């Protein structure tokens, strides 16, 4: 199988996107290493997408490189702006076919970094990333996508723990991945905490995971529903308290976040049944 990084650098525009922030960061580093550039190179520039208009992007990458074969512009947080007027977000008014016209000496790397906000705002960001993905595919660009994969996450986490001179039980590993929503990047941050806590050459247990790991909101909702269905009100209330947290208006938190997530979990349970 061809190396996706080697294939991607042949293009003039690359989109790095997906749920896994750790894998996105690793991919960006590999892209720049493959091109033999460092962050302070003269022919490499990095900006945030909402800092400059699209004309500035094009002008930058079309500049003739001085000390390298290609002029590289890395645009971070690309989900904050949209190439199309029919997608939600700050519209760049990027003409159709503009990306395909970039010279061979140009390389535009777009990175869809994680964004903050409620579910509606994050959904809008997802729509914008889809618009960028479609635009690149239509104009000869390359897309490096990193989706959450619990199976792959488990193997990578086991490798990480081995590098830290500790092991983890199968059940503890499954619980860690479940509590982090199947997201390797989030689980890796918690794994670093577990590796520091565990004595050298010891095994991380499920109890250690449940005591130390900060669970995702999805897991808290799932466990709350589990407590309700299993007639365990104390467990359900404990998870509800965690979900509300320090919010001054618990009803706002309930309508904005908790109830939509409960609805989605119950729908998934009904479909599974």
C-alpha positions in Angstrom: 0.0 0.0 0.0 1.3 3.5 -1.0 2.3 5.8 1.8 -0.5 8.3 2.2 1.9 11.1 3.2 4.1 10.5 0.1 1.0 10.5 -2.1 -0.4 13.6 -0.5 2.7 15.8 -1.0 2.4 15.3 -4.7 -0.8 17.5 -4.7 -0.9 21.2 -4.5 -3.6 21.4 -1.8 -4.0 19.0 1.2 -6.7 18.9 3.8 -5.9 17.3 7.2 -9.1 16.5 9.0 -10.9 14.1 11.3 -11.7 13.4 15.0 -8.2 12.4 16.0 -6.2 15.5 17.0 -3.1 13.5 17.9 -3.1 11.8 14.5 -3.7 15.1 12.7 -0.7 16.7 14.4 1.4 13.7 13.6 0.3 13.8 9.9 1.2 17.5 9.7 4.6 16.9 11.2 5.2 14.0 8.7 4.2 16.2 5.8 6.7 18.9 6.7 9.4 16.3 7.5 8.8 14.7 4.1 9.2 18.1 2.5 12.4 18.7 4.6 11.2 21.9 6.0 11.3 23.2 9.6 8.9 25.7 11.3 11.4 28.6 10.8 12.1 28.0 7.1 11.8 31.0 4.8 9.5 29.3 2.4 7.0 28.1 5.1 4.2 30.2 6.5 1.5 29.4 9.0 -1.7 31.3 9.6 -5.2 30.9 11.1 -7.9 30.7 8.5 -9.9 33.6 9.8 -6.9 36.0 9.9 -6.5 36.8 6.2 -8.7 36.8 3.0 -8.4 34.0 0.4 -6.6 36.3 -1.9 -3.7 36.5 0.6 -3.6 32.7 0.8 -3.3 32.4 -3.0 -0.7 35.2 -3.2 1.4 33.5 -0.5 1.6 30.1 -2.1 2.0 31.5 -5.6 5.2 33.3 -4.5 8.3 31.9 -6.2 10.1 29.9 -3.5 13.5 31.2 -2.5 15.4 28.4 -0.8 13.2 25.4 -1.6 11.4 23.7 -4.4 8.0 24.7 -3.1 6.3 27.6 -1.3 4.2 26.2 1.6 1.3 27.8 3.5 -0.2 26.0 6.4 -3.7 27.3 7.2 -4.9 26.2 10.7 -8.6 26.2 11.9 -9.9 26.0 8.4 -13.4 25.0 9.7 -13.8 28.7 10.7 -14.2 29.7 7.0 -16.1 28.1 4.2 -15.2 28.0 0.5 -18.8 27.9 -0.6 -21.7 30.4 -0.1 -24.1 27.6 0.6 -22.2 26.3 3.6 -22.4 27.9 7.0 -19.5 30.0 8.2 -17.4 33.0 7.1 -17.5 32.7 3.3 -14.2 33.1 1.4 -15.9 33.4 -2.0 -13.4 31.0 -3.4 -14.0 30.8 -7.2 -14.6 27.3 -8.6 -11.4 25.8 -10.0 -9.1 28.3 -8.2 -7.3 25.6 -6.2 -6.6 23.5 -9.4 -4.8 26.6 -10.9 -2.1 26.7 -8.3 1.4 26.3 -9.8 3.5 23.2 -9.2 5.7 25.1 -6.8 2.8 25.8 -4.5 1.6 23.7 -1.5 -1.5 24.8 0.5 -2.0 22.6 3.6 -5.4 23.1 5.3 -5.8 21.8 8.9 -9.3 21.3 10.4 -8.2 21.8 14.1 -10.6 21.1 17.0 -13.0 23.9 17.7 -15.1 24.7 20.8 -18.7 25.4 21.3 -22.1 23.7 21.8 -23.4 20.9 19.6 -25.0 23.3 17.1 -21.8 25.2 16.6 -19.7 22.0 16.2 -22.3 20.7 13.7 -21.8 23.8 11.6 -18.0 23.3 11.7 -18.6 19.7 10.5 -20.6 21.1 7.6 -17.8 23.5 6.7 -15.2 20.7 6.7 -17.4 18.6 4.4 -17.5 21.6 2.0 -13.7 21.8 2.0 -13.4 18.0 1.5 -15.7 18.2 -1.5 -13.9 21.2 -3.0 -10.5 19.5 -2.7 -11.8 16.2 -4.3 -13.3 18.2 -7.2 -10.1 20.2 -7.8 -7.4 17.5 -7.5 -6.5 18.0 -3.9 -5.7 15.3 -1.3 -7.6 14.6 1.9 -5.9 13.0 4.9 -8.8 11.9 7.2 -8.4 10.6 10.7 -11.6 9.2 12.2 -12.0 7.6 15.6 -11.4 3.8 15.4 -11.7 2.0 18.8 -9.9 -1.1 17.4 -6.9 0.8 16.2 -6.9 3.0 19.3 -6.6 -0.1 21.5 -3.5 -1.4 19.7 -1.9 2.0 19.8 -2.6 2.5 23.5 -1.2 -0.9 24.3 2.0 0.1 22.4 2.1 3.3 24.4 1.8 1.6 27.7 4.6 -0.9 26.8 6.8 2.1 26.0 6.1 3.4 29.5 7.1 0.0 31.1 3.5 -0.8 32.3 0.8 -3.1 31.0 -3.0 -2.7 31.0 -5.7 -5.4 31.4 -8.0 -6.1 28.6 -11.0 -5.0 30.6 -9.3 -1.8 31.7 -8.3 -1.0 28.1 -11.9 -1.4 26.9 -13.1 0.8 29.7 -10.5 3.5 28.9 -11.5 3.5 25.2 -15.2 3.5 26.1 -14.9 6.4 28.6 -13.0 8.4 25.9 -15.7 7.8 23.3 -13.4 5.6 21.2 -11.1 8.6 20.5 -7.4 7.7 20.6 -6.2 11.3 21.0 -8.4 11.8 24.1 -7.5 8.4 25.5 -3.8 9.0 25.0 -4.0 12.1 27.2 -5.6 10.0 29.9 -3.1 7.1 29.3 -0.2 9.5 30.1 -1.9 10.2 33.5 -2.4 6.4 34.1 1.2 5.6 33.2 2.5 8.2 35.7 0.2 6.9 38.4 1.0 3.2 38.0 4.3 1.8 39.5 6.9 0.6 37.0 6.3 -2.9 35.6 2.8 -3.0 37.1 -0.6 -3.6 35.4 -3.2 -0.9 35.1 -6.6 -2.2 36.4 -10.1 -1.2 35.5 -10.5 0.3 39.0 -7.6 2.6 38.3 -9.2 3.7 35.0 -12.6 4.5 36.5 -11.0 6.4 39.4 -8.5 8.5 37.4 -9.9 9.0 33.9 -12.1 12.0 33.1 -14.9 10.5 31.1 -16.5 12.0 28.0 -19.9 13.5 28.2 -21.3 10.7 26.0 -20.1 8.1 28.4 -21.6 10.0 31.4 -25.0 10.1 29.5 -24.8 6.4 28.7 -24.0 5.5 32.3 -26.9 7.7 33.5 -29.3 6.0 31.2 -27.8 2.6 32.3 -28.6 3.6 35.9 -32.1 4.7 35.1 -32.9 1.5 33.1 -31.2 -0.7 35.8 -33.2 0.9 38.6 -30.1 2.5 40.2 -31.2 6.0 40.9 -28.1 6.8 43.0 -25.8 6.0 40.0 -28.0 7.9 37.6 -28.0 11.0 39.9 -24.2 10.8 40.3 -23.8 11.0 36.5 -26.3 13.8 36.2 -24.4 15.8 38.8 -21.2 15.3 36.8 -23.0 16.4 33.5 -24.4 19.5 35.0 -21.0 20.4 36.6 -20.7 23.9 37.8 -23.3 25.4 35.4 -25.2 28.2 37.1 -28.4 27.3 35.1 -28.9 23.6 35.1 -32.0 23.8 32.9 -29.9 25.5 30.2 -27.4 22.7 30.4 -30.2 20.1 30.3 -31.9 21.5 27.2 -28.7 22.5 25.3 -26.7 19.3 25.9 -28.0 16.6 28.2 -31.4 16.0 26.6 -30.2 15.9 23.0 -27.4 13.4 24.0 -30.0 11.3 25.9 -32.2 11.2 22.9 -29.4 10.1 20.7 -28.3 7.3 23.1 -31.9 6.1 23.5 -32.3 6.0 19.8 -29.1 4.0 19.4 -30.3 1.5 22.1 -33.7 1.2 20.3 -32.0 0.5 17.0 -29.7 -2.1 18.6 -32.7 -3.8 20.2 
